[in-house]
Amino acid sequence: MKGLTLFLAFSVASFAANYTARTTTDHGVPVIQLADAAAGVEVSILPTIGNRVSEMKVHGKNILYFPVTDLAELIKTPALNGLPLLAPWANRLNEEAFWANGKKYPFNMTLGNVRGPIPIHGLLTNSDLWEVVEVKADGKSAHVTSRLRFWKYPRLMAQWPFAHEYELTYRLAGGTLETQITVINLSTDTMPISLGFHPYYRVPDVPRDRWIASIPARKHVVTDSRLVATGEYKPNDLPKPLPLKDHYLDDGFTDLERDAQGRAHFAIEGGGKKVEAIFGPKYIVSVIYSPPPLNGQPRDFICFEPMTGITNAINLNHEGKYADLQTVAPGAKWTESFWVRASGI
């Protein structure tokens, strides 16, 4: 694992009264653990498996869906769970290519790192290329910062030929986990920003049929039969709040309702417990995924996915059907956060 060498350089614990940050391993896989003792919250991050969060335990209960007991098996058989990053594009594209700055960039499907014919979830969900930069706790928080130097890797650059870097910080403070990502554009061209995250949330010890969802969105994204956005919208006519019993979702929402800080608050509640996902202003879309049972077994999770644009935003922008595509100029940075917190657990 390429990230392991740098990880081992930080195999020390950082303690600052209430907050701690330490490194360990599980089934031979590096794990970074952040803890907030006062709030009873512990967070585990897997830097060599996409730098995803696998656990956010609140008083010992994981509010993330992560049905994995052996992390080594997750490496052998990749799957989405926990809290993974989707980049450099999130969710689906309508073809095996993307458009940027008026130019078409076909994917090299022989490399095996792009799913086709509807490319989905980007290139980094299970990447071991993250380098741990800092693991630290102080009197205010515990955090880990990692970076991925995308420009160093020909197999990545062959698919998305913009020299850039990601810096990802997970910060635990006051019982709330902040996920902050920064994109640094090192290329000579403007780079489209079409990333997102795919967190899997759950209410511990409460069946999905008893969950109530809060979806603060005015518009519902229209998609085709492949669940690729068309660039059209319709009013969000779902009940507010929405009981999830017998109601399943794989839908995009936009025109989000926001608080005075420009943040949008999504939540699930049940049995007096609440899990909340809070989007920063640059996350203007949420894809919500809460599927029906599989082989008779319920899937007790819901994904409130913070997205910088609708599905297929980069190609729809080229077609003149989507004007809200975000970009980062040459030499510039793009940064945004979202937050997760729980109560009653």
C-alpha positions as CSV (number, residue, x, y, z in Angstrom):
1,M,0.0,0.0,0.0
2,K,1.5,3.3,-1.1
3,G,0.1,5.3,1.7
4,L,1.4,3.0,4.4
5,T,4.9,4.3,4.5
6,L,3.8,7.9,5.3
7,F,1.2,6.5,7.6
8,L,3.8,4.7,9.8
9,A,5.6,8.0,10.2
10,F,2.6,9.2,12.2
11,S,2.2,6.0,14.3
12,V,2.1,8.0,17.5
13,A,-0.8,9.2,19.7
14,S,-1.7,12.8,20.3
15,F,-3.5,13.7,23.5
16,A,-5.0,17.0,24.6
17,A,-7.2,16.5,27.6
18,N,-10.6,15.6,26.2
19,Y,-9.5,15.0,22.6
20,T,-7.2,12.3,21.3
21,A,-5.9,11.3,17.9
22,R,-3.9,8.0,17.4
23,T,-3.0,5.5,14.8
24,T,-3.4,1.8,14.9
25,T,-4.1,-1.2,12.6
26,D,-7.0,-3.6,12.2
27,H,-6.4,-6.9,10.3
28,G,-3.2,-5.3,9.1
29,V,-5.0,-2.2,7.7
30,P,-3.9,1.2,9.0
31,V,-6.6,3.0,11.0
32,I,-6.6,6.6,12.4
33,Q,-8.9,7.1,15.4
34,L,-10.1,10.4,16.7
35,A,-12.0,10.7,20.0
36,D,-14.0,13.3,21.9
37,A,-14.4,11.8,25.4
38,A,-16.8,14.4,26.7
39,A,-19.2,13.8,23.8
40,G,-18.6,10.0,23.8
41,V,-17.8,10.1,20.1
42,E,-15.1,8.0,18.4
43,V,-14.2,8.2,14.6
44,S,-12.2,5.7,12.6
45,I,-10.6,6.6,9.2
46,L,-9.0,4.2,6.7
47,P,-6.3,6.2,4.8
48,T,-5.4,3.3,2.6
49,I,-9.0,2.4,1.6
50,G,-10.1,5.6,-0.1
51,N,-9.4,7.6,3.1
52,R,-13.0,6.9,4.1
53,V,-14.5,7.0,7.5
54,S,-15.6,3.6,8.6
55,E,-17.0,4.4,12.0
56,M,-18.5,7.3,13.9
57,K,-19.4,5.7,17.2
58,V,-21.6,7.7,19.5
59,H,-21.6,6.1,23.0
60,G,-20.4,2.9,21.3
61,K,-23.1,2.9,18.5
62,N,-21.9,3.4,14.9
63,I,-24.1,5.9,13.1
64,L,-22.5,4.9,9.8
65,Y,-23.5,1.7,7.9
66,F,-20.3,-0.4,7.7
67,P,-21.1,-4.1,7.5
68,V,-17.4,-5.2,7.4
69,T,-15.6,-7.1,10.1
70,D,-12.4,-7.8,8.3
71,L,-10.8,-4.7,6.6
72,A,-8.5,-6.9,4.6
73,E,-11.5,-8.4,2.9
74,L,-12.8,-4.9,2.0
75,I,-9.5,-4.4,0.1
76,K,-9.9,-7.7,-1.8
77,T,-13.6,-7.1,-2.5
78,P,-14.2,-3.3,-2.7
79,A,-17.7,-2.0,-1.8
80,L,-19.2,1.4,-0.8
81,N,-20.0,1.9,2.9
82,G,-19.1,4.2,5.7
83,L,-18.2,7.7,4.3
84,P,-16.3,7.5,1.0
85,L,-15.2,10.3,-1.4
86,L,-16.5,10.4,-5.0
87,A,-13.9,12.3,-7.2
88,P,-13.0,13.7,-9.5
89,W,-16.6,13.2,-10.5
90,A,-19.5,12.0,-8.4
91,N,-22.2,9.5,-9.4
92,R,-23.1,9.0,-13.0
93,L,-21.9,10.4,-16.4
94,N,-23.9,9.8,-19.5
95,E,-21.0,8.5,-21.6
96,E,-17.5,7.1,-21.4
97,A,-16.1,10.6,-21.6
98,F,-16.4,14.1,-20.1
99,W,-16.3,17.6,-21.5
100,A,-14.3,20.5,-20.0
101,N,-13.4,23.9,-21.5
102,G,-15.0,23.0,-24.8
103,K,-12.9,19.8,-25.2
104,K,-13.9,16.2,-25.0
105,Y,-11.8,13.8,-22.9
106,P,-12.7,10.1,-23.6
107,F,-11.8,7.6,-20.9
108,N,-9.3,4.8,-21.6
109,M,-11.5,1.9,-20.7
110,T,-8.7,-0.6,-21.1
111,L,-7.1,0.7,-17.8
112,G,-9.8,-0.8,-15.7
113,N,-10.3,2.1,-13.3
114,V,-13.5,3.5,-14.9
115,R,-16.8,1.7,-14.7
116,G,-18.7,1.7,-18.0
117,P,-20.8,2.3,-19.9
118,I,-22.3,4.7,-17.4
119,P,-19.1,5.8,-15.5
120,I,-19.9,6.2,-11.8
121,H,-18.3,7.3,-8.5
122,G,-15.0,8.6,-10.0
123,L,-11.6,7.1,-9.5
124,L,-10.7,7.3,-5.8
125,T,-13.3,5.4,-3.7
126,N,-10.8,2.7,-2.7
127,S,-7.5,4.5,-3.4
128,D,-4.4,3.7,-1.4
129,L,-2.6,6.7,-2.7
130,W,-3.5,9.0,0.2
131,E,-0.5,10.4,2.2
132,V,-1.2,11.2,5.9
133,V,0.2,14.7,6.6
134,E,-0.9,15.3,10.2
135,V,-2.6,13.5,13.1
136,K,-3.1,15.8,16.0
137,A,-5.3,16.6,19.1
138,D,-5.4,19.9,21.0
139,G,-7.7,21.5,23.5
140,K,-10.3,22.3,20.9
141,S,-10.4,19.2,18.6
142,A,-8.8,16.1,17.1
143,H,-8.0,15.9,13.4
144,V,-6.2,14.1,10.7
145,T,-5.2,15.7,7.4
146,S,-4.2,13.7,4.3
147,R,-3.4,14.6,0.7
148,L,-3.6,12.8,-2.6
149,R,-1.3,14.2,-5.3
150,F,-3.3,13.1,-8.3
151,W,-0.8,14.5,-10.8
152,K,1.8,11.9,-9.8
153,Y,-0.1,8.9,-11.2
154,P,-0.3,8.3,-14.9
155,R,-3.3,5.9,-14.6
156,L,-5.3,8.7,-13.0
157,M,-4.1,11.4,-15.3
158,A,-5.0,9.3,-18.3
159,Q,-8.6,9.5,-17.3
160,W,-8.8,13.1,-15.9
161,P,-5.9,15.1,-17.3
162,F,-5.9,18.0,-14.9
163,A,-2.9,18.2,-12.6
164,H,-4.3,18.7,-9.1
165,E,-4.2,17.7,-5.5
166,Y,-6.7,16.9,-2.8
167,E,-6.4,17.8,0.9
168,L,-8.9,16.1,3.1
169,T,-9.2,16.9,6.8
170,Y,-11.5,15.1,9.3
171,R,-12.0,17.2,12.4
172,L,-13.9,16.1,15.5
173,A,-15.0,18.9,17.9
174,G,-17.9,19.2,20.2
175,G,-19.2,15.8,19.2
176,T,-19.5,16.9,15.5
177,L,-17.4,15.5,12.7
178,E,-16.4,18.0,10.0
179,T,-15.2,16.7,6.6
180,Q,-13.3,19.4,4.8
181,I,-11.9,18.9,1.3
182,T,-9.7,21.3,-0.7
183,V,-8.9,20.9,-4.4
184,I,-5.7,22.6,-5.6
185,N,-5.6,23.1,-9.4
186,L,-2.0,22.9,-10.5
187,S,-2.9,22.7,-14.2
188,T,-2.9,25.5,-16.8
189,D,-6.6,25.0,-17.5
190,T,-9.7,25.7,-15.5
191,M,-10.8,22.5,-13.8
192,P,-14.5,21.5,-13.3
193,I,-15.5,20.6,-9.8
194,S,-18.0,17.7,-9.8
195,L,-17.1,15.9,-6.7
196,G,-19.2,14.6,-3.7
197,F,-19.3,12.2,-0.8
198,H,-21.5,9.1,-0.3
199,P,-22.1,8.7,3.4
200,Y,-24.2,5.8,4.7
201,Y,-26.2,6.9,7.8
202,R,-28.2,4.8,10.2
203,V,-30.1,5.2,13.4
204,P,-28.6,2.5,15.7
205,D,-31.1,0.0,17.2
206,V,-34.1,1.5,15.4
207,P,-35.5,-0.3,12.2
208,R,-35.6,1.7,9.0
209,D,-39.4,1.5,8.9
210,R,-39.5,3.8,12.0
211,W,-37.2,6.4,10.6
212,I,-38.4,9.9,9.6
213,A,-36.3,11.9,7.1
214,S,-35.9,15.6,6.8
215,I,-35.1,16.7,3.2
216,P,-34.7,20.5,3.0
217,A,-35.0,20.8,-0.8
218,R,-37.5,22.7,-3.1
219,K,-36.6,20.9,-6.3
220,H,-36.4,17.3,-7.4
221,V,-33.9,16.5,-10.2
222,V,-35.4,14.8,-13.2
223,T,-33.5,11.8,-14.5
224,D,-33.7,9.3,-17.4
225,S,-34.1,5.6,-17.2
226,R,-30.4,5.3,-16.3
227,L,-30.7,7.7,-13.4
228,V,-28.7,10.3,-15.3
229,A,-29.9,13.8,-14.8
230,T,-31.5,15.5,-17.8
231,G,-31.1,19.1,-16.7
232,E,-34.8,19.4,-15.9
233,Y,-36.4,19.8,-12.5
234,K,-39.8,19.4,-10.9
235,P,-41.1,20.6,-7.5
236,N,-40.1,18.4,-4.5
237,D,-43.6,17.2,-3.5
238,L,-42.4,14.7,-0.9
239,P,-43.9,15.0,2.6
240,K,-42.0,17.1,5.1
241,P,-40.9,15.3,7.1
242,L,-40.9,12.0,5.2
243,P,-41.6,8.6,6.9
244,L,-39.3,6.1,5.2
245,K,-41.6,3.1,5.7
246,D,-42.3,1.6,2.2
247,H,-40.6,4.7,0.7
248,Y,-37.4,4.2,-1.2
249,L,-35.1,6.7,-2.9
250,D,-32.4,7.1,-5.5
251,D,-33.0,10.7,-6.3
252,G,-31.4,14.1,-6.7
253,F,-32.5,17.3,-5.0
254,T,-31.5,20.9,-5.3
255,D,-32.5,24.5,-4.4
256,L,-31.8,23.6,-0.8
257,E,-33.3,25.4,2.2
258,R,-30.5,26.9,4.3
259,D,-29.9,28.5,7.7
260,A,-28.4,31.9,8.3
261,Q,-24.9,30.5,7.7
262,G,-25.9,29.1,4.3
263,R,-26.0,25.5,5.6
264,A,-28.6,22.9,4.6
265,H,-29.7,20.4,7.3
266,F,-30.7,16.8,6.4
267,A,-31.6,14.3,9.1
268,I,-33.1,11.0,10.0
269,E,-34.9,10.5,13.3
270,G,-36.4,7.5,15.1
271,G,-36.9,6.3,18.7
272,G,-35.9,9.6,20.1
273,K,-32.6,9.4,18.2
274,K,-31.4,11.8,15.5
275,V,-28.5,11.7,12.9
276,E,-28.0,15.0,11.1
277,A,-25.9,15.9,8.0
278,I,-25.2,19.6,7.4
279,F,-24.0,20.8,4.0
280,G,-21.8,23.9,3.5
281,P,-23.0,26.4,0.8
282,K,-21.0,25.0,-2.1
283,Y,-22.8,21.7,-1.8
284,I,-25.8,22.7,-3.8
285,V,-27.3,19.2,-4.5
286,S,-28.0,16.1,-2.6
287,V,-28.4,12.6,-4.0
288,I,-30.4,10.6,-1.6
289,Y,-30.1,6.9,-1.7
290,S,-32.2,4.6,0.5
291,P,-32.9,1.4,-1.5
292,P,-35.5,-1.3,-1.0
293,P,-34.7,-4.7,0.6
294,L,-32.3,-7.0,-1.2
295,N,-33.1,-10.7,-1.3
296,G,-35.6,-10.1,1.4
297,Q,-33.2,-8.4,3.7
298,P,-33.8,-4.7,4.7
299,R,-31.0,-2.3,3.9
300,D,-31.1,-0.1,7.0
301,F,-29.2,3.0,5.8
302,I,-29.8,6.3,4.0
303,C,-27.3,8.3,2.0
304,F,-27.5,12.1,2.1
305,E,-24.8,12.7,-0.5
306,P,-23.3,16.3,-0.5
307,M,-22.7,17.1,-4.2
308,T,-21.3,20.1,-6.0
309,G,-23.7,19.7,-8.9
310,I,-26.3,17.4,-10.3
311,T,-25.5,14.0,-11.7
312,N,-23.7,14.4,-15.1
313,A,-23.2,18.2,-14.3
314,I,-20.0,18.5,-16.4
315,N,-21.5,17.1,-19.6
316,L,-24.8,18.8,-19.1
317,N,-22.9,22.1,-18.8
318,H,-21.3,21.5,-22.1
319,E,-24.7,20.9,-23.6
320,G,-26.0,24.2,-22.3
321,K,-28.4,22.4,-19.9
322,Y,-26.8,23.1,-16.6
323,A,-25.4,26.6,-15.7
324,D,-24.4,25.9,-12.0
325,L,-21.2,23.9,-12.7
326,Q,-18.5,24.9,-10.3
327,T,-14.8,25.3,-11.4
328,V,-11.4,26.1,-9.9
329,A,-9.1,28.4,-11.9
330,P,-5.4,27.5,-12.7
331,G,-3.3,27.9,-9.5
332,A,-6.4,28.4,-7.3
333,K,-8.1,26.3,-4.5
334,W,-11.6,25.2,-3.9
335,T,-12.7,24.3,-0.4
336,E,-15.9,23.1,1.3
337,S,-17.1,21.2,4.4
338,F,-20.0,19.2,5.6
339,W,-20.7,18.1,9.2
340,V,-22.3,15.1,10.9
341,R,-23.7,15.0,14.4
342,A,-26.0,12.8,16.4
343,S,-28.2,13.2,19.5
344,G,-30.2,10.9,21.7
345,I,-27.9,8.0,21.1
